[in-house]
Amino acid sequence: MAKLSRTFRISDDANKQLLALSSSFKESGGEIVERAIKLLYDNREVELKKDNDARIGSLKSA
């Protein structure tokens, strides 16, 4: 299967984390991004609830 290419802007901190993960896992940045997307996708219901709870919490504290 052919790989797709996309371009995104990320913060300096996210880039440093990507480089550290790439070194730790001995994988390319693209492979790390694929793993991260799969992890978030597989756990999206739990992560969506966390995100919604955090947003509601920030609204209540404002």
DSSP file (Angstrom, degrees, kcal/mol; ACC not computed):
  #  RESIDUE AA STRUCTURE BP1 BP2  ACC     N-H-->O    O-->H-N    N-H-->O    O-->H-N    TCO  KAPPA ALPHA  PHI   PSI    X-CA   Y-CA   Z-CA
    1    1 A M              0   0    0      0, 0.0     2,-0.1     0, 0.0     0, 0.0   0.000 360.0 360.0 360.0 136.4    0.0    0.0    0.0
    2    2 A A        -     0   0    0      1,-0.1     2,-0.3     0, 0.0     0, 0.0  -0.422 360.0-123.4 -72.3 145.6    1.3    3.4   -0.9
    3    3 A K        -     0   0    0     -2,-0.1     2,-0.3     1,-0.0    -1,-0.1  -0.665  20.1-137.0 -87.9 145.0    2.1    5.9    1.9
    4    4 A L        -     0   0    0     -2,-0.3     2,-0.4     2,-0.0    -1,-0.0  -0.688  11.2-143.2 -96.5 155.3    0.4    9.3    1.9
    5    5 A S        +     0   0    0     -2,-0.3     2,-0.3     2,-0.0     0, 0.0  -0.978  21.9 170.7-122.1 133.2    2.3   12.4    2.7
    6    6 A R        -     0   0    0     -2,-0.4     2,-0.5     2,-0.0    -2,-0.0  -0.954  23.4-137.4-135.1 155.1    0.8   15.4    4.7
    7    7 A T        +     0   0    0     -2,-0.3     2,-0.3     2,-0.0    -2,-0.0  -0.965  25.7 171.0-118.5 129.6    2.4   18.5    6.1
    8    8 A F        -     0   0    0     -2,-0.5     2,-0.5     2,-0.0    -2,-0.0  -0.948  29.6-127.8-132.4 153.3    1.5   19.8    9.6
    9    9 A R        -     0   0    0     -2,-0.3     2,-0.3     0, 0.0    -2,-0.0  -0.873  31.2-179.0 -97.8 133.6    2.9   22.5   11.8
   10   10 A I        -     0   0    0     -2,-0.5    -2,-0.0     1,-0.0     0, 0.0  -0.933  29.1-101.3-130.2 157.3    3.8   21.4   15.3
   11   11 A S     >  -     0   0    0     -2,-0.3     4,-2.2     1,-0.1     5,-0.2  -0.212  34.5-108.8 -69.6 164.0    5.2   23.3   18.3
   12   12 A D  H  > S+     0   0    0      1,-0.2     4,-2.4     2,-0.2     5,-0.2   0.899 120.8  52.7 -59.5 -40.8    8.8   23.1   19.3
   13   13 A D  H  > S+     0   0    0      1,-0.2     4,-2.3     2,-0.2    -1,-0.2   0.926 109.0  48.0 -62.5 -44.9    7.8   21.1   22.3
   14   14 A A  H  > S+     0   0    0      1,-0.2     4,-2.4     2,-0.2    -1,-0.2   0.880 111.3  51.7 -63.6 -37.2    5.9   18.5   20.2
   15   15 A N  H  X S+     0   0    0     -4,-2.2     4,-2.5     2,-0.2    -1,-0.2   0.910 109.4  49.1 -66.1 -41.5    8.8   18.3   17.8
   16   16 A K  H  X S+     0   0    0     -4,-2.4     4,-2.3     2,-0.2    -2,-0.2   0.904 112.3  48.6 -63.1 -40.9   11.2   17.6   20.7
   17   17 A Q  H  X S+     0   0    0     -4,-2.3     4,-2.7     2,-0.2     5,-0.2   0.901 110.5  51.4 -65.3 -40.6    8.9   14.9   22.1
   18   18 A L  H  X S+     0   0    0     -4,-2.4     4,-2.5     2,-0.2    -2,-0.2   0.920 110.9  47.6 -62.0 -44.5    8.6   13.4   18.6
   19   19 A L  H  X S+     0   0    0     -4,-2.5     4,-2.1     2,-0.2    -1,-0.2   0.896 112.4  49.5 -64.0 -40.6   12.3   13.2   18.2
   20   20 A A  H  X S+     0   0    0     -4,-2.3     4,-2.7     2,-0.2    -2,-0.2   0.918 113.1  46.3 -65.0 -43.6   12.7   11.7   21.7
   21   21 A L  H  X S+     0   0    0     -4,-2.7     4,-2.9     2,-0.2     5,-0.2   0.896 110.3  53.9 -65.0 -39.8   10.1    9.0   21.0
   22   22 A S  H  X>S+     0   0    0     -4,-2.5     5,-1.5    -5,-0.2     4,-0.8   0.905 112.4  44.1 -60.6 -41.7   11.6    8.3   17.6
   23   23 A S  H  <5S+     0   0    0     -4,-2.1    -2,-0.2     3,-0.2     3,-0.2   0.920 114.8  48.7 -68.3 -45.0   15.0    7.7   19.3
   24   24 A S  H  <5S+     0   0    0     -4,-2.7    -2,-0.2     1,-0.2    -1,-0.2   0.906 120.7  34.8 -62.8 -44.0   13.4    5.6   22.2
   25   25 A F  H  <5S-     0   0    0     -4,-2.9    -1,-0.2    -5,-0.2    -2,-0.2   0.502 102.3-128.7 -91.1  -5.0   11.4    3.4   19.9
   26   26 A K  T  <5 +     0   0    0     -4,-0.8     2,-0.3    -5,-0.2    -3,-0.2   0.913  68.0 123.0  56.0  44.8   14.0    3.3   17.1
   27   27 A E      < -     0   0    0     -5,-1.5    -1,-0.2    -6,-0.2    -2,-0.1  -0.891  66.8 -97.6-130.0 160.5   11.3    4.3   14.6
   28   28 A S     >  -     0   0    0     -2,-0.3     4,-2.1     1,-0.1     5,-0.2  -0.278  38.2-106.7 -71.3 164.2   10.9    7.2   12.1
   29   29 A G  H  > S+     0   0    0      1,-0.2     4,-2.5     2,-0.2     5,-0.2   0.885 121.7  54.6 -58.3 -39.1    8.9   10.2   13.0
   30   30 A G  H  > S+     0   0    0      1,-0.2     4,-2.3     2,-0.2    -1,-0.2   0.893 107.3  49.2 -62.5 -40.3    6.2    9.0   10.6
   31   31 A E  H  > S+     0   0    0      2,-0.2     4,-2.3     1,-0.2    -1,-0.2   0.881 110.7  50.5 -67.0 -37.4    5.9    5.7   12.4
   32   32 A I  H  X S+     0   0    0     -4,-2.1     4,-2.5     2,-0.2    -2,-0.2   0.923 110.4  49.3 -64.9 -43.7    5.7    7.4   15.7
   33   33 A V  H  X S+     0   0    0     -4,-2.5     4,-2.5     1,-0.2    -2,-0.2   0.908 110.1  51.6 -62.7 -41.5    2.9    9.6   14.5
   34   34 A E  H  X S+     0   0    0     -4,-2.3     4,-2.5     1,-0.2    -1,-0.2   0.923 111.0  47.8 -60.0 -44.4    1.1    6.5   13.1
   35   35 A R  H  X S+     0   0    0     -4,-2.3     4,-2.6     2,-0.2    -2,-0.2   0.907 111.9  49.9 -63.0 -41.6    1.3    4.8   16.4
   36   36 A A  H  X S+     0   0    0     -4,-2.5     4,-2.5     2,-0.2     5,-0.2   0.912 111.5  48.0 -64.6 -42.7    0.1    7.9   18.3
   37   37 A I  H  X S+     0   0    0     -4,-2.5     4,-3.0     2,-0.2     5,-0.2   0.921 112.3  49.1 -64.1 -43.9   -2.9    8.2   15.9
   38   38 A K  H  X S+     0   0    0     -4,-2.5     4,-3.0     2,-0.2     5,-0.2   0.921 111.6  49.6 -61.8 -43.5   -3.8    4.6   16.3
   39   39 A L  H  X S+     0   0    0     -4,-2.6     4,-1.2     2,-0.2    -2,-0.2   0.928 114.9  43.3 -61.3 -46.0   -3.5    4.8   20.1
   40   40 A L  H  < S+     0   0    0     -4,-2.5     7,-0.2     2,-0.2    -2,-0.2   0.901 115.5  49.2 -66.5 -40.9   -5.8    7.9   20.2
   41   41 A Y  H >< S+     0   0    0     -4,-3.0     3,-1.4     1,-0.2     4,-0.2   0.922 110.4  49.8 -64.3 -45.2   -8.2    6.4   17.7
   42   42 A D  H 3< S+     0   0    0     -4,-3.0    -1,-0.2     1,-0.3    -2,-0.2   0.774 121.1  35.7 -65.4 -25.9   -8.5    3.1   19.5
   43   43 A N  T 3X S+     0   0    0     -4,-1.2     4,-2.5    -5,-0.2    -1,-0.3   0.023  80.4 124.5-114.1  25.0   -9.1    4.9   22.8
   44   44 A R  H <>  +     0   0    0     -3,-1.4     4,-2.9     1,-0.2     5,-0.2   0.823  68.6  55.1 -61.9 -35.2  -11.2    7.8   21.4
   45   45 A E  H  > S+     0   0    0     -4,-0.2     4,-1.9     2,-0.2    -1,-0.2   0.946 113.4  41.3 -64.1 -46.7  -14.3    7.3   23.5
   46   46 A V  H  > S+     0   0    0      1,-0.2     4,-2.2     2,-0.2    -2,-0.2   0.918 117.6  48.2 -64.5 -43.9  -12.3    7.5   26.8
   47   47 A E  H  X S+     0   0    0     -4,-2.5     4,-2.5     1,-0.2    -2,-0.2   0.861 109.2  52.7 -68.7 -35.7  -10.2   10.4   25.4
   48   48 A L  H  X S+     0   0    0     -4,-2.9     4,-2.8    -5,-0.2    -1,-0.2   0.901 109.4  49.9 -64.4 -40.3  -13.2   12.3   24.2
   49   49 A K  H  X S+     0   0    0     -4,-1.9     4,-2.7    -5,-0.2    -2,-0.2   0.928 111.3  48.5 -63.7 -44.2  -14.8   12.0   27.6
   50   50 A K  H  X S+     0   0    0     -4,-2.2     4,-2.3     2,-0.2    -2,-0.2   0.921 113.0  48.4 -59.4 -44.4  -11.5   13.3   29.2
   51   51 A D  H  X S+     0   0    0     -4,-2.5     4,-2.3     2,-0.2    -2,-0.2   0.924 113.0  46.6 -63.8 -45.7  -11.4   16.2   26.8
   52   52 A N  H  X S+     0   0    0     -4,-2.8     4,-2.6     1,-0.2     5,-0.2   0.912 112.0  51.0 -63.6 -42.6  -15.0   17.1   27.4
   53   53 A D  H  X S+     0   0    0     -4,-2.7     4,-2.5     1,-0.2    -1,-0.2   0.903 110.9  48.9 -60.8 -41.6  -14.6   16.9   31.1
   54   54 A A  H  X S+     0   0    0     -4,-2.3     4,-2.2     2,-0.2    -1,-0.2   0.903 111.8  48.9 -66.1 -41.0  -11.5   19.2   31.0
   55   55 A R  H  X S+     0   0    0     -4,-2.3     4,-1.7     2,-0.2    -2,-0.2   0.918 112.7  47.0 -65.4 -42.7  -13.4   21.7   28.8
   56   56 A I  H  X S+     0   0    0     -4,-2.6     4,-2.2     1,-0.2    -2,-0.2   0.911 111.5  52.5 -64.6 -41.5  -16.4   21.8   31.1
   57   57 A G  H  X S+     0   0    0     -4,-2.5     4,-1.7     1,-0.2    -2,-0.2   0.887 108.2  50.0 -61.0 -39.9  -14.1   22.1   34.1
   58   58 A S  H  X S+     0   0    0     -4,-2.2     4,-0.5     1,-0.2    -1,-0.2   0.842 109.8  51.4 -70.4 -31.0  -12.3   25.1   32.6
   59   59 A L  H >< S+     0   0    0     -4,-1.7     3,-0.6     1,-0.2    -2,-0.2   0.885 109.3  50.3 -69.3 -38.7  -15.7   26.8   31.9
   60   60 A K  H 3< S+     0   0    0     -4,-2.2    -2,-0.2     1,-0.2    -1,-0.2   0.843 110.4  49.5 -68.3 -33.1  -16.8   26.3   35.5
   61   61 A S  H 3<        0   0    0     -4,-1.7    -1,-0.2     1,-0.2    -2,-0.2   0.579 360.0 360.0 -82.9  -8.3  -13.6   27.8   36.8
   62   62 A A    <<        0   0    0     -3,-0.6    -1,-0.2    -4,-0.5    -2,-0.1   0.470 360.0 360.0 -83.4 360.0  -13.8   30.9   34.6
